[in-house]
Amino acid sequence: MTMMPLTAAFIVGNRAVWDQAQACIRNLPVRIVVEQNEPADADALLDRIERHRVDVVLVETGLVSMALEEFIRRLKNTSTQPAVFVLHPDAAPELILVALRAGANEYLYPPLAETLRDAFERLAATRTRNAAGGAGGLGRIFGFLSARGGCGATTIVIHTATELARQMKQPLLLADFDFDAGLLRFLMKPKNTYSVRDALDNLHRMDLRLWKGLVSSHANSMDFIPSPEELAAKCVPGREEVTHLMRFLRSIYPVTVVDFGRSVNMPALDSMPELDLLYVVTTPDPAALAHARRAVRMTEERGFANARVKVLLNRVPDKAAVDLHHIEDTLGCSCVATFRNDFMALYDAWSEGHLLDPGTPLGKQMRQLAGSIKARVTGEREEETEVKAARALPESGKRWFSFFQRAQA
């Protein structure tokens, strides 16, 4: 299982402890955002830790201008309530007792290679469990991936995110991680020129103040950040960059909706440890379904549980019979929604410069998807959707899917 990325404050002055801890951190998805190796003012440190929304504070006793008990108490009162690992060159029982009574999560001393790694893994596992249960202050990320170009994933993303923001009445982010096409910039018309690439390039100093300068704000507390326009900025980010940015987004937004673009790509695969669900958008034609099956299998190879991959079947003709049971069996995951093919309604809406009317048949289907995501976030009961009714099919549907199976043989 991939370890959840963590952000850390590193307040250590002892050289031996410093070197061993740094060597351990280099091999783990832990990013140091606050670093101090000399005595420092505790109030200034607490302010920096709060602004960077740190997950864990590694502190050497005596390096802050405040009693350890008071320092930890004030850390626990910050918004992220970071864990505290006290590092010390000695294993004196009285020091261990003082640290634990002060509220430290761990007291660690050299050699640190295994003990510090184990402490990080325990913390990451705890935060992952808390996030799955809706605790710990971590938000949810829902990714959308098009099986191939032309499946209409971006249309579903923008309508679902906009409707979800209206329903949730909480801060929500719509992010475009499609480094190829990046259509959301054109559709959303952001108020500035910043992009996901600017956020990735500034991870070393990222905090809430800087982030708010990068995004564009829209109605219903929805923020938006596009993919880059410039060709030079379209280079695909590294795995560590993606996971740390996703981790940061989870710390500041209750819900984030991400458009990963078409086909399986590295940003989508690298984001999986942070995703609540990945929706694979496909059309019912055999070629698109073959691409969707490949996408699902690649997520399985990354250890992403099938229960966290859902299929959205788009552009289903009104009179077409589609055997959803066979599609689910072949793809290996459930189809949670179908969307009708309503090209003219979308064309009219886009040509007039606005989103599809939520009262149209297709608009209602997208509103249902937004409602199901909201229910997952809030723990409410999901509404019944049209996809359940679509499972009872005539023989024509079975004949159609038999063609798909023969085409893939």
C-alpha positions, 0 to 999 in steps of 0.5 A: 500500500502506498504511504499517504504523503505528509508535510512536516516541520523540522525543528532539530539542531543536533547534527547526528539527529539531523543527518539521520532524520534527513536520510530517512525522510529522503526515502519517504513521501514526506516534504519538509515545509518548515525547517529550523536548526537554531533556537527560534521564537515559538510564536513565529514557528507556530505561525509558520506551521499554521500557514503551511498546514503541517501534518507532523512536527519533528522537534528537538526539546530546548530548540523553541522559546517555550516549554514543550508542554505549552508548545504542543498544547498550542500546536494541537489548537491549530487547524490541522492539529499536527502530530508531534515527534520529539527527537533527542540524541539520548534515550533518558527515561525522564526525558521520554516521560516528560515528552509523553506527558507533554502530549508528544505522539512519539519520542525517538532517538538514534538510530532513527532509520527504522523507528522514524520510518515506522512512526511516519507510516503509523501516522500516514495510516491513521490519517488515511483511516480518518480521511476514509471515515470523514474525520481528521479534517481531510477533504475528498477528491473525485477524479474524472478520466475519459476513456479516450478523446470525445467521450464528453468527460469535461462536459460532465465534470464542469456541470457536476462540479458546478451543481455540487458546489450549489448543493454542498454550500461549502468551499469546492475546487475544480482543477484541470489536470489535463496537460494535453487539451485543458478545455476547462480554461476555455469553458470557465474563463478564469480571472487570472493566467495562473495554472496547475503548473504554477502551483506545482512549481511553488510547492516548496513555499505553498501556503493558503495565502499563495494558493488563493492568489493562484485560483479564480473564484466563482459562484457558490464558493467554487474555486477553479485552477486550469491546466497550463496554456503554454507548451513549455509548461505542459510537461507532465509533473513528477509523482511526488509533485502530484501527490503533495499537491493533492495532499495540500488540496485535501487539507483546504477543500472539503471537496475537490473535482479533478479533470484528468483528461483523456486516456490513462495518464501519469497525473491520474495514476500518481493521484490515486492514493489521494482519490476518493473515487475515480470516474471513468467516462466512456461511451457505449461504442466498442472502441471506447469500452476497450479503452475503458477496460484498459484504464480500469486494469491499469488502476488495478495494477497500481493497487487501486481498489475496484470499489473506488473506480466507477464507470459513467456511460455517456451519450447513450441514445434514447432508443438504444438498449445497453446491457449494463450487467455485461459491461460491468462484468467486462470492465470489472467495476460498476456503472453508476450513471448513464447520460443521454445523448442530447447534443442539441441541448448542449450545443444551444447552451454552449453557443449562448455562453452558459451551462446546460439548464439543470431542468433538461433531461441531461441536466437532471442526470448530471444533477443526480451524479452531483447528488450522489457525490454529495451523499458520499461526502456527507454520509446521506443516503443516495437517491435512486438513479436511472442506471438501476432501471436501465439494467432490465434489457431486451434481447437486442441489448444482449445482441449489441453487447455480443458484438462488442465481445466479438470485437475484443476477442 
